[in-house]
Amino acid sequence: MKPASSVLILEFNELTPRLMSRWMQEGLLPGFKRLFDESCVYITDAEEDPPELEPWIQWVTVHTGLRYAEHGVFDLGDGHKLRAPRIWNHVSDAGGRVWICGSMNAGSSGRALNGAILPDPWSVGFTPYPSGKFEPFFNLIRTYVQEYTRDKVPLSKRDYAAFGLFMVRHGLSLTTVWNTVKQLAGEQRGLGKWRRAMILDRLMWDLFRCEWQRQKPNYATLFLNSTAHLQHYYWRALEPDAFLLKPSPAEQESYRDAILAGYQAMDELVQEGLALIEGTNTALVLLTGLSQQPLTAYEASGGKQLFRPRDPLALLRFAGVHDEATYAPVMAEEFRLYFRDGEAAQRASLALRSLRLGELAVMRVRGEGRELFVACDINHTPAESARVHAPGARDEPRFDALFYPVESIKSGGHHRDGLFWVRSAERAHRVVAEKVPLSRVAPMLARLAGLSESDIAAKLPAGSLEPAVAAE
């Protein structure tokens, strides 16, 4: 029997409780404030510390109820390898309909699904489900997000035309069109390109809303990452007193309101989400997985700067790798390399590990079969004269000839606390003081989607919130 209730989950990655509280009190976030006042409010504990405190680990926990030690998914892009069922599998199995839009490190667990999944834009091993449904959108957004650090994103006019036609047929709103025109026109007058991330949010929202209205799902998620990105790179301009290295006056002027702008753009979507579910018995949930805080651990070395190879395949050749490889960017400094077999991958791994910048290893490499997960392991800006050594190479090129910096110095780091607000049909407000382990969220979401207590007890890990608490 199909579940009778439904839930819409706003997965707004890494929003920070302290900033949210501050800006709600200042009257700058009316949508979030209304949602807060009509919700049961929790703070979640991600239950992990670095290096396991990463959103692509925590979101798998949210979706399965499994802690990291149980699900074992460590890298972004590996979620599809996990065979354990997600909440949406359980809802689908019970006859409910699901719509998963952009959820990080998602997968279908190898099972047919009553509904649709649009993977996150960093996905390399999982494509939209059902096949062919979202490809024009997914292909363009994935390329743009993965290659945004390059001067020219490798997209053709045909790609943009296919994307535009898809959006016209899938809910493109006048608000998004107007915001896009304003952004592009503003860039001609010096408006920061960092605001483009909020245009992506609008496009995701338009598609999500269109499919939500068509499908009327029992379980729906919308994942957005733009504000998390802004926090990572512009916290120094928001709170310069928290850092030893101060932003320049120009940086302060350009970026001090960047993070607030991200929260306010998401606030608009919250208001539209509340309007979308008006008159239905759909619960609305805000869930952030974890949050951020000022990143100060790298101040003594000049701050944390990430780098990507200018030409990954040329870097392989410089390292002495002659086997053919396929390059797939992931996030920030990380990327994957695929080889014809495990032996070729092992040779490449050894060669990349041998690269040195003075005494420092240049590359971080992990391997599984024919696949390598690779990243530049240098996180400070080397001297202009610094050169990279490869055993057997004739030349030692300058570091900046092989690598380019990923945006500015990183100034926001992860924090275990996350936001979890549940607005039920009753709109009862309560603030729960005790933190909730993130692994205990999944059963509550399943309950909001209409799964029976017997199904929850049988199919999800133990440790759910008590039903009486969850309903308040």
C-alpha positions as CSV (number, residue, x, y, z in Angstrom):
1,M,0.0,0.0,0.0
2,K,1.3,3.4,-0.9
3,P,2.3,5.6,2.1
4,A,-0.3,8.3,2.9
5,S,2.1,11.0,3.9
6,S,5.1,12.7,2.3
7,V,8.2,14.7,3.0
8,L,10.3,17.3,1.1
9,I,13.9,17.5,2.4
10,L,16.0,20.6,1.7
11,E,19.6,19.3,1.8
12,F,21.3,22.6,2.1
13,N,24.9,21.4,2.6
14,E,26.9,22.7,5.6
15,L,24.8,25.7,6.6
16,T,26.1,26.9,10.0
17,P,23.9,27.2,13.1
18,R,25.8,30.2,14.5
19,L,25.5,32.2,11.2
20,M,21.9,31.1,10.8
21,S,20.9,32.3,14.3
22,R,22.7,35.6,13.9
23,W,21.1,36.5,10.6
24,M,17.6,35.3,11.6
25,Q,17.9,37.6,14.7
26,E,18.9,40.5,12.5
27,G,15.8,40.0,10.3
28,L,17.8,39.1,7.2
29,L,16.4,35.6,6.7
30,P,12.6,35.7,6.9
31,G,12.0,32.4,5.1
32,F,14.4,30.5,7.4
33,K,12.9,32.3,10.4
34,R,9.4,31.2,9.5
35,L,10.5,27.6,9.0
36,F,12.3,27.7,12.4
37,D,9.3,29.0,14.2
38,E,7.1,26.3,12.7
39,S,9.5,23.4,13.2
40,C,10.9,21.0,15.8
41,V,14.5,22.1,15.8
42,Y,17.5,19.9,16.4
43,I,21.2,20.1,16.1
44,T,22.8,17.0,14.7
45,D,26.2,15.6,15.5
46,A,28.1,14.2,12.5
47,E,29.7,11.6,14.8
48,E,33.1,11.8,13.0
49,D,36.3,13.9,13.1
50,P,38.7,14.6,10.2
51,P,39.5,12.9,7.8
52,E,36.1,11.3,8.1
53,L,34.3,14.6,8.6
54,E,33.4,15.2,4.9
55,P,29.9,15.8,3.4
56,W,30.1,12.9,1.0
57,I,30.6,10.6,4.0
58,Q,27.9,12.3,6.2
59,W,25.2,12.3,3.5
60,V,25.6,8.6,3.0
61,T,24.9,8.3,6.8
62,V,21.8,10.4,6.4
63,H,20.5,8.4,3.5
64,T,21.2,4.9,5.0
65,G,21.3,5.3,8.8
66,L,24.7,3.7,8.8
67,R,27.7,5.2,10.5
68,Y,30.9,5.6,8.4
69,A,32.4,2.4,10.1
70,E,29.4,0.5,8.7
71,H,28.9,2.0,5.2
72,G,32.7,2.6,4.5
73,V,32.1,5.1,1.7
74,F,35.1,7.5,2.0
75,D,35.4,9.2,-1.4
76,L,33.1,11.5,-3.3
77,G,31.8,9.6,-6.3
78,D,31.8,6.2,-4.6
79,G,28.3,6.2,-3.2
80,H,26.9,4.1,-6.0
81,K,29.2,1.3,-5.0
82,L,27.3,0.8,-1.7
83,R,24.7,-1.9,-2.0
84,A,23.0,-1.0,1.3
85,P,19.5,0.4,0.6
86,R,18.8,4.1,1.1
87,I,15.6,5.5,2.6
88,W,14.3,6.1,-0.9
89,N,14.7,2.4,-1.7
90,H,12.5,1.5,1.4
91,V,9.9,4.1,0.4
92,S,9.8,2.8,-3.1
93,D,9.6,-0.8,-2.0
94,A,6.5,0.2,0.2
95,G,4.8,1.5,-2.9
96,G,5.7,5.2,-2.5
97,R,7.1,7.5,-5.1
98,V,10.5,9.2,-4.8
99,W,12.3,12.1,-6.4
100,I,16.0,12.5,-5.5
101,C,17.4,15.7,-6.9
102,G,21.2,16.2,-6.5
103,S,21.7,14.3,-3.3
104,M,25.4,13.8,-2.6
105,N,27.0,10.4,-3.2
106,A,23.6,8.8,-4.0
107,G,22.9,5.5,-5.6
108,S,20.1,3.1,-6.5
109,S,21.6,0.2,-4.5
110,G,21.2,-1.8,-7.7
111,R,17.4,-1.9,-7.4
112,A,14.6,-0.7,-9.6
113,L,13.0,2.5,-8.2
114,N,9.5,3.9,-8.3
115,G,10.7,7.4,-9.2
116,A,13.8,9.3,-10.4
117,I,17.3,10.2,-9.3
118,L,19.4,13.1,-10.5
119,P,22.9,12.4,-9.2
120,D,25.1,15.2,-7.7
121,P,27.3,17.0,-10.3
122,W,30.5,15.3,-9.0
123,S,29.2,11.8,-9.8
124,V,31.5,9.8,-12.0
125,G,30.0,6.3,-11.7
126,F,26.3,6.9,-11.4
127,T,24.1,8.5,-14.1
128,P,20.5,9.8,-13.9
129,Y,17.7,7.2,-13.3
130,P,15.8,6.3,-15.3
131,S,18.3,6.4,-18.1
132,G,17.8,9.3,-20.5
133,K,15.5,11.4,-18.3
134,F,17.8,14.2,-17.2
135,E,20.9,13.8,-19.4
136,P,21.0,17.3,-21.0
137,F,20.7,18.9,-17.6
138,F,23.1,16.5,-15.8
139,N,25.8,16.6,-18.5
140,L,26.0,20.4,-18.6
141,I,25.8,21.0,-14.9
142,R,28.3,18.3,-14.1
143,T,30.9,19.7,-16.6
144,Y,30.4,23.2,-15.4
145,V,30.7,22.3,-11.7
146,Q,33.7,20.0,-12.1
147,E,35.6,22.4,-14.4
148,Y,34.5,25.8,-13.0
149,T,38.1,26.5,-11.9
150,R,39.3,26.7,-15.5
151,D,39.2,29.9,-17.6
152,K,37.1,28.2,-20.2
153,V,34.6,25.5,-19.4
154,P,34.6,22.8,-22.1
155,L,31.0,23.1,-23.3
156,S,29.8,23.7,-26.8
157,K,26.9,25.7,-28.2
158,R,25.1,22.5,-28.8
159,D,25.4,21.6,-25.1
160,Y,24.0,25.0,-24.1
161,A,21.1,24.7,-26.6
162,A,20.2,21.2,-25.4
163,F,20.3,22.4,-21.8
164,G,18.1,25.5,-22.6
165,L,15.5,23.4,-24.4
166,F,15.4,20.9,-21.5
167,M,14.9,23.7,-19.0
168,V,12.1,25.3,-21.0
169,R,10.3,22.0,-20.9
170,H,11.1,21.4,-17.2
171,G,10.0,24.4,-15.2
172,L,12.4,27.2,-16.1
173,S,11.0,30.3,-14.3
174,L,11.0,34.0,-15.2
175,T,12.8,34.6,-11.8
176,T,15.7,32.4,-12.9
177,V,15.9,33.9,-16.3
178,W,15.9,37.4,-14.8
179,N,18.5,36.5,-12.2
180,T,20.7,35.0,-14.9
181,V,20.5,38.0,-17.1
182,K,21.3,40.4,-14.2
183,Q,24.2,38.2,-13.2
184,L,25.8,38.1,-16.7
185,A,25.2,41.8,-17.3
186,G,26.6,42.6,-13.8
187,E,29.8,40.6,-14.6
188,Q,30.4,43.1,-17.5
189,R,30.5,45.8,-14.8
190,G,32.7,43.8,-12.4
191,L,30.1,41.8,-10.4
192,G,31.8,38.7,-9.0
193,K,31.5,35.4,-10.9
194,W,31.1,33.7,-7.5
195,R,27.4,34.7,-7.7
196,R,26.9,32.2,-10.5
197,A,26.6,29.4,-8.0
198,M,23.3,30.9,-6.9
199,I,22.0,30.7,-10.5
200,L,22.8,27.0,-10.4
201,D,20.6,26.7,-7.3
202,R,17.8,28.4,-9.1
203,L,18.0,26.1,-12.0
204,M,18.1,23.1,-9.7
205,W,15.0,24.4,-7.9
206,D,13.1,25.0,-11.1
207,L,13.7,21.4,-12.2
208,F,13.0,20.1,-8.7
209,R,9.7,22.0,-8.4
210,C,8.5,20.9,-11.9
211,E,9.2,17.2,-11.2
212,W,7.7,17.4,-7.7
213,Q,4.5,18.8,-9.1
214,R,4.4,16.2,-11.8
215,Q,5.3,13.2,-9.6
216,K,3.8,14.1,-6.2
217,P,6.4,12.0,-4.5
218,N,6.2,10.6,-1.0
219,Y,10.0,11.2,-0.5
220,A,11.8,14.0,-2.2
221,T,15.2,15.6,-1.7
222,L,16.9,18.7,-3.1
223,F,20.6,19.0,-2.5
224,L,22.3,22.4,-2.9
225,N,26.0,23.2,-2.3
226,S,26.6,26.8,-3.3
227,T,26.6,28.3,0.2
228,A,29.0,25.6,1.5
229,H,31.3,26.6,-1.3
230,L,31.1,30.3,-0.4
231,Q,31.8,29.6,3.2
232,H,34.9,27.5,2.3
233,Y,36.5,30.4,0.3
234,Y,35.1,33.7,1.8
235,W,34.9,33.2,5.5
236,R,38.1,35.3,5.9
237,A,36.3,38.3,4.5
238,L,33.2,37.7,6.7
239,E,35.1,37.5,10.0
240,P,38.7,38.8,9.4
241,D,39.3,39.1,13.2
242,A,39.2,35.2,13.4
243,F,42.4,35.0,11.2
244,L,46.0,35.9,11.5
245,L,46.2,36.6,7.7
246,K,43.8,39.5,7.0
247,P,42.1,40.0,3.7
248,S,43.2,42.9,1.6
249,P,40.9,45.9,1.5
250,A,39.8,44.9,-2.1
251,E,39.0,41.3,-1.0
252,Q,37.1,42.6,2.0
253,E,35.1,44.9,-0.2
254,S,34.4,42.2,-2.8
255,Y,33.6,39.2,-0.6
256,R,32.5,40.3,2.9
257,D,28.8,39.8,2.0
258,A,29.3,36.7,-0.2
259,I,28.3,34.2,2.5
260,L,25.3,36.2,3.5
261,A,24.2,36.4,-0.1
262,G,24.3,32.6,-0.3
263,Y,22.1,32.3,2.8
264,Q,19.7,34.9,1.4
265,A,19.4,33.1,-1.9
266,M,18.6,29.9,-0.1
267,D,16.1,31.8,2.1
268,E,14.2,32.7,-1.1
269,L,14.0,29.0,-2.0
270,V,12.7,28.2,1.5
271,Q,9.9,30.7,1.0
272,E,9.1,29.1,-2.4
273,G,9.3,25.7,-0.8
274,L,6.7,26.7,1.9
275,A,4.4,28.0,-0.8
276,L,4.9,24.8,-2.9
277,I,3.6,22.5,-0.1
278,E,0.8,24.8,1.0
279,G,-2.4,22.9,1.3
280,T,-0.8,19.5,1.3
281,N,0.1,17.1,4.2
282,T,3.8,17.3,3.2
283,A,6.4,17.8,5.9
284,L,9.2,20.2,5.1
285,V,12.7,19.4,6.5
286,L,15.9,21.4,6.5
287,L,19.0,19.3,6.9
288,T,22.6,20.3,6.5
289,G,24.6,17.2,7.4
290,L,27.3,19.2,9.1
291,S,28.4,22.8,9.1
292,Q,31.5,25.0,9.0
293,Q,33.8,27.2,11.1
294,P,36.8,29.4,10.5
295,L,39.7,27.4,9.2
296,T,42.8,28.6,11.0
297,A,45.1,25.6,11.2
298,Y,47.1,26.7,8.1
299,E,47.6,30.4,9.0
300,A,51.3,29.9,9.9
301,S,52.1,28.6,6.4
302,G,50.1,31.3,4.5
303,G,46.7,29.6,4.5
304,K,45.4,26.5,2.8
305,Q,45.7,26.8,-1.0
306,L,44.5,24.0,-3.2
307,F,45.9,23.2,-6.7
308,R,44.9,21.3,-9.8
309,P,47.1,20.0,-12.7
310,R,46.9,22.3,-15.7
311,D,47.0,19.2,-18.0
312,P,46.5,15.9,-16.1
313,L,47.6,13.7,-18.9
314,A,50.7,15.9,-19.5
315,L,51.5,15.5,-15.8
316,L,51.3,11.7,-16.2
317,R,53.7,11.8,-19.1
318,F,56.1,14.0,-17.1
319,A,55.9,11.4,-14.2
320,G,56.9,8.7,-16.7
321,V,53.5,7.2,-17.2
322,H,52.9,6.0,-20.8
323,D,49.8,3.9,-20.3
324,E,46.6,5.5,-21.7
325,A,44.3,7.0,-19.0
326,T,40.9,8.7,-18.8
327,Y,40.7,11.8,-16.5
328,A,37.6,12.6,-14.5
329,P,37.6,15.7,-12.2
330,V,35.8,15.4,-8.9
331,M,35.9,18.4,-6.4
332,A,38.5,21.0,-5.6
333,E,42.0,19.4,-6.1
334,E,40.7,15.8,-6.5
335,F,40.3,13.8,-9.6
336,R,40.1,10.2,-10.8
337,L,42.2,8.3,-13.4
338,Y,41.0,5.2,-15.2
339,F,43.4,2.7,-16.8
340,R,42.9,-0.4,-18.9
341,D,43.8,-2.7,-16.0
342,G,45.1,-2.8,-12.5
343,E,48.7,-3.2,-13.5
344,A,48.7,0.0,-15.5
345,A,47.0,1.8,-12.6
346,Q,49.7,0.5,-10.2
347,R,52.5,1.7,-12.4
348,A,50.9,5.1,-12.5
349,S,50.4,5.2,-8.8
350,L,54.0,4.6,-8.1
351,A,55.1,7.2,-10.6
352,L,52.8,9.9,-9.3
353,R,53.8,9.1,-5.7
354,S,57.5,9.7,-6.7
355,L,57.0,13.4,-7.7
356,R,58.7,15.7,-5.3
357,L,58.7,19.4,-4.5
358,G,61.9,19.5,-2.4
359,E,61.2,17.0,0.3
360,L,57.5,17.1,-0.1
361,A,55.4,14.5,-2.0
362,V,53.4,16.4,-4.7
363,M,50.6,13.9,-5.2
364,R,48.2,12.0,-3.0
365,V,47.1,8.7,-4.6
366,R,44.8,5.9,-3.6
367,G,44.0,3.0,-5.9
368,E,41.4,0.3,-6.4
369,G,41.7,-2.0,-9.5
370,R,42.0,0.0,-12.6
371,E,41.0,3.3,-10.9
372,L,43.1,5.8,-9.0
373,F,41.8,8.6,-6.8
374,V,44.3,11.4,-7.0
375,A,44.9,14.9,-5.6
376,C,47.7,17.5,-5.4
377,D,49.0,17.2,-1.9
378,I,50.6,20.7,-1.8
379,N,48.4,23.0,0.2
380,H,50.6,26.1,0.4
381,T,51.7,28.5,-2.4
382,P,55.3,27.5,-3.3
383,A,58.0,30.0,-4.3
384,E,57.9,31.0,-7.9
385,S,61.2,29.3,-8.4
386,A,60.0,26.0,-6.9
387,R,60.5,23.0,-9.2
388,V,59.0,19.5,-9.4
389,H,61.3,16.5,-9.6
390,A,60.4,13.2,-11.3
391,P,62.9,10.3,-11.2
392,G,64.3,9.9,-14.7
393,A,62.9,13.1,-16.1
394,R,65.3,15.4,-18.1
395,D,63.7,18.6,-16.8
396,E,62.4,20.0,-13.6
397,P,59.5,22.3,-14.5
398,R,58.3,25.0,-12.2
399,F,55.4,24.0,-9.9
400,D,53.2,26.7,-11.4
401,A,53.8,25.4,-14.9
402,L,52.2,22.1,-13.9
403,F,49.6,23.3,-11.5
404,Y,47.2,26.2,-11.0
405,P,45.5,27.4,-7.8
406,V,41.8,26.5,-7.1
407,E,40.2,29.9,-6.4
408,S,41.5,31.8,-3.3
409,I,42.9,30.5,0.0
410,K,40.5,28.3,1.8
411,S,39.2,29.8,5.0
412,G,36.2,27.7,6.0
413,G,36.5,24.2,7.5
414,H,34.1,21.6,8.6
415,H,32.3,21.4,12.0
416,R,30.4,18.4,13.4
417,D,27.2,20.3,14.2
418,G,24.4,20.4,11.6
419,L,20.9,21.9,11.3
420,F,17.9,19.6,11.4
421,W,14.5,21.3,11.4
422,V,11.2,19.4,10.9
423,R,8.1,21.2,10.0
424,S,5.2,18.8,10.2
425,A,1.6,19.5,9.2
426,E,0.9,20.6,12.7
427,R,3.7,23.3,12.5
428,A,4.5,22.8,16.2
429,H,7.6,24.6,17.4
430,R,10.1,23.1,19.8
431,V,13.8,23.4,20.3
432,V,15.5,20.2,21.4
433,A,18.6,20.9,23.5
434,E,20.2,17.5,23.2
435,K,22.2,16.9,20.0
436,V,21.0,14.1,17.7
437,P,23.6,11.7,16.3
438,L,23.3,12.0,12.5
439,S,22.8,8.2,12.1
440,R,19.5,8.5,14.0
441,V,18.0,10.9,11.4
442,A,17.2,8.2,8.7
443,P,14.4,6.5,10.6
444,M,12.7,9.8,11.4
445,L,12.8,10.8,7.7
446,A,11.3,7.4,6.8
447,R,8.5,7.9,9.3
448,L,7.7,11.3,7.7
449,A,7.5,9.6,4.3
450,G,4.8,7.3,5.7
451,L,6.7,4.1,6.3
452,S,5.2,2.0,9.0
453,E,6.9,1.5,12.4
454,S,7.3,-2.2,11.5
455,D,9.0,-1.4,8.3
456,I,11.3,1.1,10.0
457,A,12.2,-1.4,12.7
458,A,12.9,-4.2,10.2
459,K,14.7,-2.2,7.5
460,L,16.6,0.6,9.1
461,P,19.4,0.5,11.7
462,A,18.5,0.7,15.4
463,G,18.7,4.0,17.2
464,S,15.9,6.1,15.7
465,L,14.4,9.1,17.5
466,E,11.6,8.1,19.8
467,P,8.3,8.5,17.8
468,A,6.8,10.8,20.6
469,V,9.8,13.1,20.3
470,A,9.9,13.0,16.5
471,A,6.2,14.0,16.3
472,E,6.5,17.1,18.5
